[in-house]
Amino acid sequence: MVIAETAFTPIFSSMKAVVINQNGDSSVLQLQEVPQPVPDHHDVLIRVYATSINPLDWKLREGISKILPGKFPKILGAECAGEVAAVGLMVTDFQPGDRVVAEMGADGGGYAEYALVNEKNVVKLPDDIDFVPAAAIPVAGLTALQALRDLGHLRPGDPVLINGAAGGVGTFAVQIAGILGGRVTAVCSESHAELVRRLGANRVIDYQKTDFTLQPDRYRIIFDTVSKRSFTDCKKALTDDGVYIAAVPSASQIFQDVVTTFTTQKAETVAMKFSKEDMQWLLTLVAAGRLEPVIEHVYLLREIAKAHQHSESGHATGKLVVAINHTDEEK
């Protein structure tokens, strides 16, 4: 949507958003009419067409937000894709009508018709990538890339094991590990074996039948995207210079991160940081057909509670995306 009069003043004064007014289960997610945010100097106001569900969202909803910045009412949603509706006075790289994708992290804001994002966390979207797949990329894609490249220091020919290979981060990790030259072993259920092979896995282990930590194979990188196995569990499955990477922090994992500073085998926990360069690298691969955002289901904004329930089950395949219709069911 292009704003004719000015790039700095939004047209609408209110919008639909899914809001939480307290911590709790998925029933606290409420679709409400709320004031539309107004961009400050370095902000970009995005007309959101798609957002996605991340475990961070429902963990914040449950109560981890008590130790993170933010007050009620709160709009969750760590990433979104859409069109620029307005920009702050100091923004020069974006203008109304630009197609963009953005990451907001724990600050949230994606579960709404409009989201306010600092310009440093916004990237232009290639014309040949739709909003729905774009919204699935930032959190999971960047987490997978930065874990394998920056913590694992993945080298061509490295044996890499991805635990939780059919999940949101896992489906990106299988593909990125292959693109970077790794020999990929994917751990998932047998029902997802065909999917992860299509994504590039050289080998698949059914976790319901085989414990990879008890097998004779050794891996230079074990990326546990679901953090179901500890560094201690995986030590014997690592090469002497191997790296175990957890996607979810815990007290015991952080302790191992510190202890293994002085050992050849390393334990690491990935903490994704938004990077325009990394995001553009991912988008280039998606546009070229070399990287696929795997999406199990697309929900409507009013169905976010159902989407949270599915994500919490731990059985979602790839990403769960929410499409935002500005003219029909949300009005």
VOPAGU-2260 file (C-alpha; in pm, 1 decimal, decimal comma):
REM VOPAGU-2260
SITE   aa  ch    i         X         Y         Z
SITE  MET   A    0       0,0       0,0       0,0
SITE  VAL   A    1     147,9     335,6    -103,8
SITE  ILE   A    2      81,3     642,5     107,7
SITE  ALA   A    3      24,1     936,4    -122,3
SITE  GLU   A    4      53,2    1232,3     112,3
SITE  THR   A    5     349,3    1148,4     333,1
SITE  ALA   A    6     571,1     858,1     426,1
SITE  PHE   A    7     560,4     950,5     792,5
SITE  THR   A    8     194,8     948,2     896,6
SITE  PRO   A    9      -6,6     623,1     890,5
SITE  ILE   A   10    -354,4     637,4     737,7
SITE  PHE   A   11    -531,4     407,9     983,7
SITE  SER   A   12    -578,1     478,1    1354,2
SITE  SER   A   13    -668,1     123,4    1460,0
SITE  MET   A   14    -601,1    -233,6    1354,6
SITE  LYS   A   15    -680,6    -593,7    1438,8
SITE  ALA   A   16    -421,5    -778,1    1646,5
SITE  VAL   A   17    -395,9   -1089,8    1861,0
SITE  VAL   A   18    -317,0    -964,5    2209,8
SITE  ILE   A   19    -234,4   -1125,2    2543,9
SITE  ASN   A   20    -331,8    -938,7    2860,7
SITE  GLN   A   21    -189,2   -1199,8    3096,3
SITE  ASN   A   22      26,7   -1511,3    3089,4
SITE  GLY   A   23    -139,4   -1846,4    3043,9
SITE  ASP   A   24    -238,5   -2115,0    2795,4
SITE  SER   A   25    -352,6   -2051,8    2437,1
SITE  SER   A   26    -690,2   -1922,4    2559,0
SITE  VAL   A   27    -527,3   -1590,7    2659,2
SITE  LEU   A   28    -470,2   -1507,8    2289,5
SITE  GLN   A   29    -745,0   -1261,7    2201,2
SITE  LEU   A   30    -823,7   -1097,2    1866,5
SITE  GLN   A   31    -886,7    -729,0    1944,7
SITE  GLU   A   32    -903,7    -383,4    1792,5
SITE  VAL   A   33    -598,7    -186,6    1907,1
SITE  PRO   A   34    -431,4     142,0    1815,2
SITE  GLN   A   35    -212,6     125,4    1507,4
SITE  PRO   A   36     150,5     201,4    1597,3
SITE  VAL   A   37     318,2     516,6    1469,5
SITE  PRO   A   38     677,2     497,4    1341,9
SITE  ASP   A   39     949,8     679,9    1531,3
SITE  HIS   A   40    1259,3     819,7    1354,5
SITE  HIS   A   41    1418,5     485,9    1259,2
SITE  ASP   A   42    1105,2     271,9    1241,5
SITE  VAL   A   43     931,7     102,1     951,5
SITE  LEU   A   44     555,6      40,0     973,2
SITE  ILE   A   45     476,5    -283,5     789,6
SITE  ARG   A   46     135,8    -381,3     657,4
SITE  VAL   A   47     162,4    -746,3     757,8
SITE  TYR   A   48      46,7   -1016,1     516,9
SITE  ALA   A   49     206,5   -1312,3     692,0
SITE  THR   A   50     368,1   -1398,4    1023,4
SITE  SER   A   51     468,5   -1730,8    1175,0
SITE  ILE   A   52     465,9   -1929,6    1497,5
SITE  ASN   A   53     788,6   -1990,3    1689,8
SITE  PRO   A   54     837,1   -2171,2    2023,2
SITE  LEU   A   55     952,3   -1835,4    2161,9
SITE  ASP   A   56     598,1   -1705,3    2111,9
SITE  TRP   A   57     421,0   -1958,3    2330,1
SITE  LYS   A   58     700,5   -1956,9    2586,9
SITE  LEU   A   59     651,4   -1580,5    2620,4
SITE  ARG   A   60     277,5   -1638,1    2639,9
SITE  GLU   A   61     324,3   -1894,5    2917,6
SITE  GLY   A   62     529,1   -1660,2    3130,9
SITE  ILE   A   63     893,0   -1633,7    3031,0
SITE  SER   A   64     800,0   -1271,2    2952,5
SITE  LYS   A   65     816,0   -1206,7    3327,4
SITE  ILE   A   66    1195,0   -1197,5    3294,5
SITE  LEU   A   67    1201,5   -1018,7    2959,6
SITE  PRO   A   68    1116,7    -656,4    2871,1
SITE  GLY   A   69     756,0    -577,6    2790,8
SITE  LYS   A   70     424,4    -514,3    2960,3
SITE  PHE   A   71      65,4    -615,9    2899,3
SITE  PRO   A   72    -112,4    -588,9    2670,9
SITE  LYS   A   73     144,1    -754,7    2445,5
SITE  ILE   A   74     135,1    -855,2    2079,6
SITE  LEU   A   75     350,9   -1159,7    2009,5
SITE  GLY   A   76     506,5   -1259,7    1677,0
SITE  ALA   A   77     882,5   -1256,5    1616,4
SITE  GLU   A   78     881,1   -1222,9    1234,9
SITE  CYS   A   79     663,1   -1099,5     952,5
SITE  ALA   A   80     645,4   -1023,1     582,2
SITE  GLY   A   81     443,7    -753,4     409,4
SITE  GLU   A   82     455,4    -410,1     252,1
SITE  VAL   A   83     591,3     -86,8     395,7
SITE  ALA   A   84     300,6     138,8     496,2
SITE  ALA   A   85     499,4     426,5     646,5
SITE  VAL   A   86     851,4     509,5     763,6
SITE  GLY   A   87    1015,7     727,6    1024,6
SITE  LEU   A   88    1179,3    1060,2     941,7
SITE  MET   A   89    1533,8     918,2     941,0
SITE  VAL   A   90    1460,2     611,9     727,0
SITE  THR   A   91    1607,1     636,8     376,3
SITE  ASP   A   92    1640,6     274,3     260,8
SITE  PHE   A   93    1268,3     196,5     256,4
SITE  GLN   A   94     959,2     365,9     121,9
SITE  PRO   A   95     585,8     290,1     121,2
SITE  GLY   A   96     503,4       4,4    -110,8
SITE  ASP   A   97     832,3    -183,6     -66,4
SITE  ARG   A   98     790,7    -557,1     -13,0
SITE  VAL   A   99     984,3    -653,4     300,9
SITE  VAL   A  100    1053,5    -924,4     555,8
SITE  ALA   A  101    1144,7    -845,8     916,9
SITE  GLU   A  102    1246,9    -998,9    1249,2
SITE  MET   A  103    1133,6    -856,8    1584,1
SITE  GLY   A  104    1241,5   -1122,9    1833,3
SITE  ALA   A  105    1098,6   -1113,1    2183,8
SITE  ASP   A  106     969,2    -759,2    2126,0
SITE  GLY   A  107     704,8    -915,7    1902,3
SITE  GLY   A  108     435,0    -735,6    1709,7
SITE  GLY   A  109     385,5    -974,7    1417,4
SITE  TYR   A  110      40,3   -1101,6    1518,4
SITE  ALA   A  111    -127,5    -791,3    1380,1
SITE  GLU   A  112    -238,3    -614,4    1064,6
SITE  TYR   A  113      48,1    -367,6    1111,3
SITE  ALA   A  114     384,9    -413,6    1281,7
SITE  LEU   A  115     643,4    -156,3    1383,4
SITE  VAL   A  116    1005,0    -263,0    1327,5
SITE  ASN   A  117    1337,7     -82,0    1354,6
SITE  GLU   A  118    1485,1     -37,5    1007,1
SITE  LYS   A  119    1796,0    -238,4    1100,7
SITE  ASN   A  120    1578,6    -551,7    1124,0
SITE  VAL   A  121    1406,7    -511,5     786,8
SITE  VAL   A  122    1517,7    -646,0     448,6
SITE  LYS   A  123    1361,7    -596,8     106,5
SITE  LEU   A  124    1190,5    -904,5     -30,8
SITE  PRO   A  125    1262,4   -1026,9    -384,9
SITE  ASP   A  126     956,7   -1006,2    -609,0
SITE  ASP   A  127     957,9   -1380,5    -675,8
SITE  ILE   A  128     919,8   -1477,6    -308,7
SITE  ASP   A  129     564,4   -1468,5    -172,5
SITE  PHE   A  130     483,4   -1331,0     173,1
SITE  VAL   A  131     385,9   -1667,1     325,9
SITE  PRO   A  132     719,1   -1846,6     266,7
SITE  ALA   A  133     908,1   -1525,6     346,3
SITE  ALA   A  134     751,7   -1506,2     692,8
SITE  ALA   A  135     883,2   -1855,0     769,3
SITE  ILE   A  136    1247,5   -1770,0     706,4
SITE  PRO   A  137    1401,6   -1520,9     955,3
SITE  VAL   A  138    1403,1   -1694,5    1294,4
SITE  ALA   A  139    1447,6   -2056,1    1185,2
SITE  GLY   A  140    1665,4   -1985,7     883,5
SITE  LEU   A  141    1906,1   -1753,3    1061,5
SITE  THR   A  142    1924,7   -1984,5    1363,8
SITE  ALA   A  143    2022,5   -2277,9    1142,8
SITE  LEU   A  144    2277,3   -2078,1     941,9
SITE  GLN   A  145    2448,7   -1917,5    1239,2
SITE  ALA   A  146    2459,3   -2243,3    1435,6
SITE  LEU   A  147    2624,0   -2442,2    1158,0
SITE  ARG   A  148    2850,1   -2174,3    1012,0
SITE  ASP   A  149    2948,3   -1964,9    1314,5
SITE  LEU   A  150    2942,0   -2219,0    1599,3
SITE  GLY   A  151    3001,2   -2541,8    1411,1
SITE  HIS   A  152    3246,7   -2388,5    1161,1
SITE  LEU   A  153    3110,0   -2638,7     909,8
SITE  ARG   A  154    3361,7   -2738,6     641,9
SITE  PRO   A  155    3299,0   -2922,6     315,3
SITE  GLY   A  156    3293,2   -3295,7     380,3
SITE  ASP   A  157    3213,8   -3266,3     752,2
SITE  PRO   A  158    2977,0   -3532,3     888,6
SITE  VAL   A  159    2683,8   -3341,8    1040,1
SITE  LEU   A  160    2390,4   -3478,3    1239,8
SITE  ILE   A  161    2068,8   -3277,2    1269,1
SITE  ASN   A  162    1843,1   -3390,2    1555,0
SITE  GLY   A  163    1483,1   -3278,9    1505,8
SITE  ALA   A  164    1540,7   -3259,2    1131,9
SITE  ALA   A  165    1173,3   -3223,9    1035,2
SITE  GLY   A  166    1099,8   -2920,2    1253,7
SITE  GLY   A  167    1115,6   -2550,2    1175,2
SITE  VAL   A  168    1487,1   -2504,1    1242,0
SITE  GLY   A  169    1564,2   -2862,7    1143,3
SITE  THR   A  170    1432,4   -2840,3     788,1
SITE  PHE   A  171    1645,8   -2530,6     728,8
SITE  ALA   A  172    1947,0   -2692,0     898,2
SITE  VAL   A  173    1936,6   -3003,9     677,9
SITE  GLN   A  174    1937,0   -2789,2     365,5
SITE  ILE   A  175    2195,2   -2534,5     481,0
SITE  ALA   A  176    2431,8   -2805,8     603,2
SITE  GLY   A  177    2416,0   -2960,8     256,9
SITE  ILE   A  178    2463,0   -2626,6      82,5
SITE  LEU   A  179    2774,4   -2563,6     294,3
SITE  GLY   A  180    2913,5   -2901,2     191,8
SITE  GLY   A  181    2830,1   -3119,6     490,0
SITE  ARG   A  182    2740,1   -3490,4     477,0
SITE  VAL   A  183    2405,0   -3480,1     652,5
SITE  THR   A  184    2246,4   -3738,6     880,6
SITE  ALA   A  185    1890,3   -3642,5     973,3
SITE  VAL   A  186    1722,6   -3769,4    1289,7
SITE  CYS   A  187    1342,5   -3767,6    1277,3
SITE  SER   A  188    1046,5   -4004,9    1272,5
SITE  GLU   A  189    1010,3   -4251,5     986,6
SITE  SER   A  190     704,9   -4058,0     865,0
SITE  HIS   A  191     931,3   -3762,9     780,3
SITE  ALA   A  192    1213,3   -3963,3     620,9
SITE  GLU   A  193    1103,7   -3890,6     263,9
SITE  LEU   A  194    1082,4   -3517,1     336,6
SITE  VAL   A  195    1430,3   -3483,0     485,2
SITE  ARG   A  196    1581,0   -3692,0     207,6
SITE  ARG   A  197    1421,6   -3457,4     -43,9
SITE  LEU   A  198    1576,0   -3166,3     146,3
SITE  GLY   A  199    1920,0   -3319,0     103,2
SITE  ALA   A  200    1984,3   -3559,9     390,7
SITE  ASN   A  201    2233,0   -3829,9     295,1
SITE  ARG   A  202    2108,5   -4060,8     568,9
SITE  VAL   A  203    1803,4   -4076,4     796,6
SITE  ILE   A  204    1781,0   -4223,1    1147,9
SITE  ASP   A  205    1439,1   -4299,3    1296,4
SITE  TYR   A  206    1473,3   -4182,2    1657,0
SITE  GLN   A  207    1187,0   -4409,8    1761,0
SITE  LYS   A  208    1391,0   -4716,3    1663,6
SITE  THR   A  209    1756,7   -4611,4    1692,0
SITE  ASP   A  210    1948,9   -4405,9    1947,7
SITE  PHE   A  211    2210,7   -4223,0    1742,8
SITE  THR   A  212    2427,5   -4164,0    2050,2
SITE  LEU   A  213    2481,5   -4540,5    2088,5
SITE  GLN   A  214    2587,0   -4603,3    1728,6
SITE  PRO   A  215    2951,3   -4627,6    1611,5
SITE  ASP   A  216    2923,8   -4327,5    1376,2
SITE  ARG   A  217    3102,8   -4004,9    1468,0
SITE  TYR   A  218    3004,3   -3652,0    1368,1
SITE  ARG   A  219    3202,2   -3330,9    1369,9
SITE  ILE   A  220    2880,4   -3136,2    1430,2
SITE  ILE   A  221    2569,7   -3246,4    1616,9
SITE  PHE   A  222    2302,1   -2977,7    1598,1
SITE  ASP   A  223    2018,2   -3058,2    1836,9
SITE  THR   A  224    1745,7   -2829,2    1704,8
SITE  VAL   A  225    1498,5   -2953,9    1967,0
SITE  SER   A  226    1750,2   -2979,2    2253,4
SITE  LYS   A  227    1631,2   -3328,2    2347,3
SITE  ARG   A  228    1981,4   -3474,0    2394,4
SITE  SER   A  229    2252,6   -3318,8    2609,1
SITE  PHE   A  230    2619,3   -3266,1    2533,2
SITE  THR   A  231    2693,7   -3547,3    2778,9
SITE  ASP   A  232    2462,8   -3779,1    2583,0
SITE  CYS   A  233    2633,4   -3691,1    2256,5
SITE  LYS   A  234    3002,6   -3685,3    2354,6
SITE  LYS   A  235    3073,7   -4036,6    2227,9
SITE  ALA   A  236    2904,0   -3958,4    1896,4
SITE  LEU   A  237    3132,0   -3657,6    1835,2
SITE  THR   A  238    3473,2   -3660,6    1671,4
SITE  ASP   A  239    3765,0   -3550,9    1887,7
SITE  ASP   A  240    3723,0   -3194,9    1758,7
SITE  GLY   A  241    3345,0   -3219,4    1739,3
SITE  VAL   A  242    3091,1   -2952,9    1834,9
SITE  TYR   A  243    2753,4   -3010,9    1998,0
SITE  ILE   A  244    2512,6   -2721,8    1936,7
SITE  ALA   A  245    2189,0   -2675,0    2130,4
SITE  ALA   A  246    1906,3   -2459,2    1999,2
SITE  VAL   A  247    1744,4   -2408,6    2340,6
SITE  PRO   A  248    1945,2   -2270,5    2634,6
SITE  SER   A  249    1936,4   -2433,9    2977,6
SITE  ALA   A  250    2140,8   -2400,2    3295,7
SITE  SER   A  251    2314,2   -2733,8    3239,8
SITE  GLN   A  252    2385,9   -2653,2    2875,3
SITE  ILE   A  253    2534,6   -2313,4    2959,3
SITE  PHE   A  254    2755,8   -2483,1    3219,7
SITE  GLN   A  255    2880,4   -2724,1    2951,5
SITE  ASP   A  256    2941,5   -2432,1    2715,0
SITE  VAL   A  257    3176,9   -2282,2    2973,8
SITE  VAL   A  258    3347,9   -2607,2    3075,9
SITE  THR   A  259    3423,1   -2713,1    2718,4
SITE  THR   A  260    3603,4   -2387,6    2649,3
SITE  PHE   A  261    3909,7   -2578,2    2770,8
SITE  THR   A  262    3847,9   -2907,5    2583,9
SITE  THR   A  263    3879,5   -3015,8    2221,9
SITE  GLN   A  264    3513,9   -3116,2    2203,7
SITE  LYS   A  265    3288,9   -2812,6    2237,7
SITE  ALA   A  266    2935,8   -2746,4    2360,6
SITE  GLU   A  267    2763,2   -2438,1    2221,4
SITE  THR   A  268    2420,6   -2277,2    2242,8
SITE  VAL   A  269    2301,1   -2077,5    1944,2
SITE  ALA   A  270    2164,1   -1728,9    2010,7
SITE  MET   A  271    2043,9   -1597,1    1676,7
SITE  LYS   A  272    2125,7   -1235,6    1591,5
SITE  PHE   A  273    1952,7   -1067,6    1300,3
SITE  SER   A  274    2189,6    -988,3    1014,2
SITE  LYS   A  275    2083,9    -818,4     692,1
SITE  GLU   A  276    2366,9    -991,8     508,3
SITE  ASP   A  277    2268,0   -1336,0     636,5
SITE  MET   A  278    1902,8   -1271,5     560,6
SITE  GLN   A  279    1982,7   -1163,8     206,6
SITE  TRP   A  280    2193,9   -1479,3     161,1
SITE  LEU   A  281    1896,3   -1693,3     263,2
SITE  LEU   A  282    1655,8   -1499,3      40,0
SITE  THR   A  283    1890,3   -1537,2    -257,5
SITE  LEU   A  284    1892,8   -1914,9    -208,7
SITE  VAL   A  285    1514,1   -1927,2    -173,8
SITE  ALA   A  286    1466,0   -1717,1    -487,6
SITE  ALA   A  287    1703,1   -1950,9    -675,8
SITE  GLY   A  288    1508,9   -2258,4    -563,4
SITE  ARG   A  289    1803,1   -2395,4    -362,0
SITE  LEU   A  290    1643,8   -2343,9     -18,6
SITE  GLU   A  291    1282,7   -2430,6      64,6
SITE  PRO   A  292    1086,3   -2290,5     359,9
SITE  VAL   A  293     888,8   -2600,9     460,7
SITE  ILE   A  294     540,1   -2501,5     574,6
SITE  GLU   A  295     299,6   -2756,3     719,5
SITE  HIS   A  296      -6,1   -2534,1     754,5
SITE  VAL   A  297    -120,9   -2176,0     698,4
SITE  TYR   A  298    -361,6   -2041,5     961,0
SITE  LEU   A  299    -574,4   -1726,7     975,2
SITE  LEU   A  300    -514,1   -1455,2    1232,5
SITE  ARG   A  301    -821,7   -1562,0    1430,0
SITE  GLU   A  302    -682,9   -1918,5    1442,1
SITE  ILE   A  303    -358,7   -1836,6    1623,6
SITE  ALA   A  304    -465,2   -2020,2    1941,2
SITE  LYS   A  305    -501,4   -2338,0    1735,5
SITE  ALA   A  306    -161,3   -2273,2    1576,1
SITE  HIS   A  307      -2,2   -2234,2    1921,3
SITE  GLN   A  308    -153,9   -2563,2    2035,4
SITE  HIS   A  309      -9,4   -2742,2    1734,2
SITE  SER   A  310     334,2   -2586,6    1783,6
SITE  GLU   A  311     332,6   -2680,1    2152,0
SITE  SER   A  312     258,7   -3042,9    2065,5
SITE  GLY   A  313     611,6   -3072,5    1930,0
SITE  HIS   A  314     487,6   -3251,1    1618,6
SITE  ALA   A  315     474,5   -2968,2    1365,6
SITE  THR   A  316     654,7   -3033,5    1038,9
SITE  GLY   A  317     856,7   -2732,4     928,3
SITE  LYS   A  318     695,6   -2400,0    1003,8
SITE  LEU   A  319     341,4   -2288,8    1088,9
SITE  VAL   A  320     250,8   -1963,6     914,9
SITE  VAL   A  321     -33,4   -1718,9     973,8
SITE  ALA   A  322    -176,4   -1532,7     674,5
SITE  ILE   A  323    -338,9   -1199,1     752,1
SITE  ASN   A  324    -636,6   -1100,3     540,9
SITE  HIS   A  325    -700,4    -726,2     568,6
SITE  THR   A  326   -1044,7    -730,8     410,5
SITE  ASP   A  327   -1233,1   -1048,1     504,0
SITE  GLU   A  328   -1239,4   -1266,9     812,7
SITE  GLU   A  329   -1041,7   -1033,1    1039,1
SITE  LYS   A  330   -1285,6    -744,4     986,0
